[in-house]
Amino acid sequence: FTLPVRDFKVGASRNPKTQAYLTGLVATLLATPCSGPLLGGVLGWAALQPLPVIVAVFTATGIGMALPYLVLAAWPGAARILPKPGAWTGIMERLVGFFLMGTAIYLLSILPESQRLAALVTLLVCALAAWMWGHWGGLRASGPQKLFTGALALLMVCGSIWWSVQPAPEPAPWETFRADTFRSLLKKEPLMVEFTADWCPSCKFLEQTVLTPKRLHAITERYGLRLIKVDLTRPDPEAQALLRAIGSVSIPVTAIFPKGLLSNSPIVLRDLYTTSQLEDALATLSPRK
């Protein structure tokens, strides 16, 4: 949706200087999304420099943004060579939007990998909040409706930002599957093997609800389990052979291999399962002394 912009140039003003200042302020504000990606690094560097350097950088930035107005003030006739507004301005607006989205992708790429998903979720919530405000909180909405929609949108944005800055939990003690290592550990130690893939939403749901790092740490402490993750994001003949050997062809699958002779008969949990089902399966193991 398009944000309404107040035009400070319309009508007579008792204070022309204030009118001119406010017009420039609005123009600079509107230019910020386009100039920000180019100036962000420069201003970030300038903020760490001595005061004279900071003043020089911001003065140069202000003169650069004001330069078109200075040229037109000195030569008003130059306005004739400016392109006339029309349908092309709407196309240009959308093209610039792609430039801004590309900048957002770049900024996401420099985030630590552990923070990228949280940042994407926060952006998604912010987009939903903006859509809600544009759909139900516009100029035609009543006062109470604006208040409710604005408060709800603000709560969503603040909540998503708060969630995104929470410290990442301690990673789960998974070991990467290797066929020779798995064979050497079988029968000698109790094993819990999870078959997963990045393209499997059910697998990711299990990792967020049942196979959480906190629960897995408690399980390894109680039963002395070795946790092995089999990643099937890309084809792996040995991993797929193990999956077929326990009687499965799809994922998610979690197999618990007891220590000793019973390792030939693993306990298999297929598809989605609950925490209680996992606890029932682990109850067949002997707790570590």
C-alpha positions as CSV (number, residue, x, y, z in Angstrom):
1,F,0.0,0.0,0.0
2,T,1.1,3.6,-0.5
3,L,1.8,5.8,2.5
4,P,0.1,9.2,2.5
5,V,2.7,12.0,2.4
6,R,1.9,15.5,3.5
7,D,2.8,18.2,1.1
8,F,4.2,21.2,3.0
9,K,4.5,23.3,-0.2
10,V,0.8,23.7,-0.8
11,G,-0.8,26.9,0.4
12,A,0.6,30.0,1.9
13,S,2.8,29.8,5.0
14,R,3.5,32.4,7.6
15,N,7.0,31.1,7.9
16,P,8.5,30.2,4.5
17,K,11.7,29.1,6.1
18,T,9.9,26.5,8.2
19,Q,8.0,25.4,5.2
20,A,11.1,25.0,3.2
21,Y,12.8,23.1,6.1
22,L,9.9,20.7,6.5
23,T,9.8,20.1,2.7
24,G,13.4,19.2,2.7
25,L,12.9,17.0,5.8
26,V,10.2,15.0,4.1
27,A,12.2,14.7,0.9
28,T,15.2,13.4,2.9
29,L,13.0,10.9,4.8
30,L,11.6,9.6,1.5
31,A,15.0,9.2,0.0
32,T,16.4,7.3,3.0
33,P,15.3,3.8,1.8
34,C,17.1,4.3,-1.5
35,S,20.2,6.1,-0.1
36,G,20.5,4.0,3.0
37,P,22.0,0.9,1.3
38,L,24.7,3.0,-0.2
39,L,25.3,5.3,2.7
40,G,24.9,2.8,5.6
41,G,28.5,1.5,5.5
42,V,29.9,5.1,5.1
43,L,27.9,6.4,8.1
44,G,28.7,3.4,10.2
45,W,32.4,4.0,9.5
46,A,32.0,7.8,10.1
47,A,30.4,7.2,13.6
48,L,33.7,5.7,14.8
49,Q,35.9,8.7,13.6
50,P,36.9,11.9,15.3
51,L,34.3,14.7,15.4
52,P,35.7,16.8,12.5
53,V,35.5,13.7,10.2
54,I,31.9,13.0,11.3
55,V,30.9,16.7,10.6
56,A,32.6,16.6,7.2
57,V,30.9,13.3,6.2
58,F,27.4,14.5,7.3
59,T,27.9,17.9,5.6
60,A,28.9,16.2,2.3
61,T,25.9,13.9,2.6
62,G,23.5,16.9,3.2
63,I,25.0,18.9,0.3
64,G,24.7,15.8,-2.0
65,M,21.0,15.3,-1.1
66,A,20.3,19.0,-1.5
67,L,22.2,19.4,-4.7
68,P,19.2,19.0,-7.1
69,Y,17.3,21.7,-5.1
70,L,20.3,24.0,-5.2
71,V,20.7,23.6,-8.9
72,L,17.0,24.3,-9.6
73,A,17.1,27.3,-7.2
74,A,20.0,28.8,-9.1
75,W,18.6,27.9,-12.6
76,P,14.8,27.5,-12.4
77,G,14.6,27.0,-16.1
78,A,16.4,23.7,-15.7
79,A,13.1,22.2,-14.5
80,R,12.0,22.0,-18.2
81,I,14.5,19.3,-18.9
82,L,13.3,17.1,-16.0
83,P,11.2,14.1,-17.2
84,K,7.4,14.6,-16.8
85,P,5.6,12.3,-14.4
86,G,3.6,9.5,-15.9
87,A,3.0,5.7,-15.9
88,W,6.8,5.2,-16.0
89,T,7.1,6.5,-12.4
90,G,5.0,3.5,-11.2
91,I,7.3,1.1,-13.1
92,M,10.4,2.8,-11.7
93,E,8.9,2.6,-8.2
94,R,8.6,-1.2,-8.5
95,L,12.0,-1.6,-10.0
96,V,13.5,0.3,-7.1
97,G,11.5,-2.1,-4.8
98,F,13.5,-5.0,-6.3
99,F,16.7,-3.1,-5.6
100,L,15.6,-2.7,-1.9
101,M,14.7,-6.4,-1.7
102,G,18.2,-7.2,-3.1
103,T,19.7,-5.0,-0.4
104,A,17.7,-6.9,2.3
105,I,19.0,-10.2,0.9
106,Y,22.6,-8.9,1.1
107,L,22.0,-7.7,4.7
108,L,20.6,-11.2,5.6
109,S,23.7,-12.8,4.1
110,I,26.1,-11.1,6.4
111,L,24.2,-12.2,9.5
112,P,25.5,-15.3,11.4
113,E,23.8,-18.4,10.1
114,S,22.2,-19.1,13.5
115,Q,20.3,-15.7,13.2
116,R,19.1,-15.8,9.6
117,L,15.9,-17.8,10.2
118,A,14.9,-15.6,13.1
119,A,15.5,-12.5,10.9
120,L,13.4,-13.9,8.1
121,V,10.5,-14.8,10.5
122,T,10.7,-11.2,11.9
123,L,10.6,-9.7,8.4
124,L,7.6,-11.9,7.6
125,V,5.7,-10.8,10.8
126,C,6.6,-7.1,10.0
127,A,5.2,-7.6,6.5
128,L,2.0,-9.1,7.9
129,A,1.7,-6.2,10.4
130,A,2.1,-3.6,7.7
131,W,-0.5,-5.4,5.5
132,M,-2.9,-5.4,8.5
133,W,-2.4,-1.7,9.1
134,G,-2.9,-0.9,5.4
135,H,-6.0,-3.1,5.2
136,W,-7.8,-2.2,8.4
137,G,-6.0,0.9,9.8
138,G,-6.1,3.3,6.8
139,L,-7.5,6.8,6.6
140,R,-11.1,5.6,6.2
141,A,-11.0,3.4,9.4
142,S,-12.6,4.6,12.6
143,G,-10.6,5.8,15.6
144,P,-11.1,2.6,17.7
145,Q,-10.3,0.4,14.7
146,K,-7.1,2.3,14.0
147,L,-6.1,2.1,17.7
148,F,-6.8,-1.7,17.9
149,T,-5.1,-2.5,14.6
150,G,-2.1,-0.3,15.4
151,A,-1.7,-1.8,18.8
152,L,-2.0,-5.4,17.5
153,A,0.5,-4.7,14.6
154,L,3.0,-3.0,17.0
155,L,2.6,-5.9,19.5
156,M,3.3,-8.4,16.7
157,V,6.4,-6.6,15.5
158,C,7.8,-6.1,19.0
159,G,7.1,-9.7,19.9
160,S,8.9,-11.0,16.8
161,I,11.9,-8.7,17.4
162,W,12.1,-9.9,21.1
163,W,11.9,-13.5,19.9
164,S,14.6,-13.0,17.3
165,V,17.2,-11.6,19.7
166,Q,16.9,-14.4,22.3
167,P,20.1,-16.3,22.7
168,A,20.4,-19.5,20.7
169,P,20.0,-22.6,22.9
170,E,22.9,-25.0,23.3
171,P,23.1,-27.2,20.3
172,A,22.0,-30.8,20.5
173,P,24.8,-33.4,20.9
174,W,24.3,-35.0,17.5
175,E,27.0,-36.9,15.7
176,T,27.1,-37.1,11.9
177,F,26.3,-40.5,10.5
178,R,29.3,-42.5,9.1
179,A,28.7,-46.1,8.2
180,D,32.0,-47.5,9.6
181,T,31.6,-45.6,12.9
182,F,28.0,-46.8,13.2
183,R,29.0,-50.4,12.7
184,S,31.8,-50.1,15.3
185,L,29.4,-48.6,17.9
186,L,26.5,-51.0,17.3
187,K,26.0,-53.5,20.2
188,K,28.7,-51.8,22.2
189,E,26.7,-48.6,23.1
190,P,23.0,-47.6,23.1
191,L,22.3,-45.5,20.0
192,M,19.5,-43.2,18.9
193,V,19.6,-42.6,15.2
194,E,17.4,-39.8,13.6
195,F,16.8,-39.8,9.8
196,T,16.1,-36.3,8.7
197,A,16.5,-33.9,5.8
198,D,16.4,-30.1,5.2
199,W,13.4,-30.5,2.8
200,C,11.4,-32.5,5.3
201,P,9.0,-30.1,7.3
202,S,7.9,-32.9,9.6
203,C,11.5,-33.6,10.6
204,K,12.0,-29.9,11.4
205,F,8.7,-29.9,13.4
206,L,10.0,-32.8,15.5
207,E,13.3,-31.1,16.2
208,Q,11.4,-28.0,17.5
209,T,8.9,-29.9,19.6
210,V,10.2,-33.3,20.7
211,L,13.9,-33.6,19.9
212,T,14.8,-30.3,21.5
213,P,18.4,-29.7,22.6
214,K,17.4,-29.5,26.3
215,R,15.5,-32.8,26.1
216,L,18.3,-34.6,24.2
217,H,20.9,-33.5,26.7
218,A,18.7,-35.0,29.5
219,I,18.3,-38.2,27.5
220,T,22.0,-38.6,26.9
221,E,22.7,-37.9,30.6
222,R,20.1,-40.5,31.8
223,Y,20.7,-43.3,29.4
224,G,24.2,-42.7,28.1
225,L,22.9,-42.7,24.5
226,R,25.0,-41.7,21.5
227,L,22.9,-39.5,19.2
228,I,23.5,-40.0,15.5
229,K,21.9,-37.8,12.8
230,V,21.5,-39.3,9.3
231,D,21.1,-36.4,6.9
232,L,19.2,-37.5,3.7
233,T,19.1,-34.0,2.2
234,R,21.2,-35.4,-0.6
235,P,21.3,-39.0,-1.7
236,D,23.4,-41.3,0.5
237,P,23.4,-45.0,-0.5
238,E,24.7,-46.2,2.9
239,A,22.2,-44.1,4.9
240,Q,19.3,-45.2,2.6
241,A,20.4,-48.8,3.0
242,L,20.2,-48.5,6.8
243,L,16.8,-46.8,6.5
244,R,15.5,-49.8,4.5
245,A,17.1,-52.2,6.9
246,I,14.9,-51.0,9.7
247,G,11.8,-51.4,7.4
248,S,11.3,-47.8,6.4
249,V,11.4,-45.9,3.1
250,S,10.2,-42.4,4.2
251,I,11.2,-40.0,6.9
252,P,11.1,-38.8,9.7
253,V,12.2,-41.9,11.4
254,T,13.9,-42.3,14.8
255,A,15.5,-45.7,15.7
256,I,16.7,-46.6,19.1
257,F,19.4,-49.4,19.2
258,P,19.9,-50.9,22.6
259,K,23.2,-52.1,23.8
260,G,24.1,-55.8,23.4
261,L,22.2,-58.5,21.4
262,L,18.9,-56.6,21.4
263,S,20.6,-54.1,19.0
264,N,19.4,-56.3,16.1
265,S,15.8,-55.3,17.0
266,P,15.7,-51.5,17.3
267,I,12.7,-49.6,18.5
268,V,11.5,-47.5,15.6
269,L,9.4,-44.4,15.8
270,R,8.0,-43.4,12.4
271,D,6.5,-40.1,11.2
272,L,5.4,-37.6,13.9
273,Y,5.4,-38.8,17.5
274,T,5.0,-37.2,20.9
275,T,7.3,-36.7,23.8
276,S,5.5,-39.4,25.8
277,Q,5.9,-41.9,22.9
278,L,9.6,-41.2,22.9
279,E,9.8,-41.6,26.7
280,D,8.0,-45.0,26.4
281,A,10.5,-46.2,23.8
282,L,13.4,-45.1,25.9
283,A,12.0,-46.8,29.0
284,T,13.1,-50.1,27.6
285,L,16.7,-49.0,28.0
286,S,18.6,-49.4,31.3
287,P,19.4,-46.0,32.9
288,R,23.0,-45.2,33.2
289,K,24.4,-45.8,36.7
